[in-house]
């Protein structure tokens, strides 16, 4: 596992592209890849 840190910190009230990406950072750490590889934006429908 390599440490990958989140780069966005806004909460659920922020626009989708500005919301925090801690989950993507967690996945990138476990998968040992870059944040950009797993950084996926979610919309209201999931």
Buried (B, 14 or more C-beta within 10 A) or exposed (E): EEEBEBEBEEEEEEEEEEBBBEEBBEBBBEEEEEBEEBBEEEEEEE
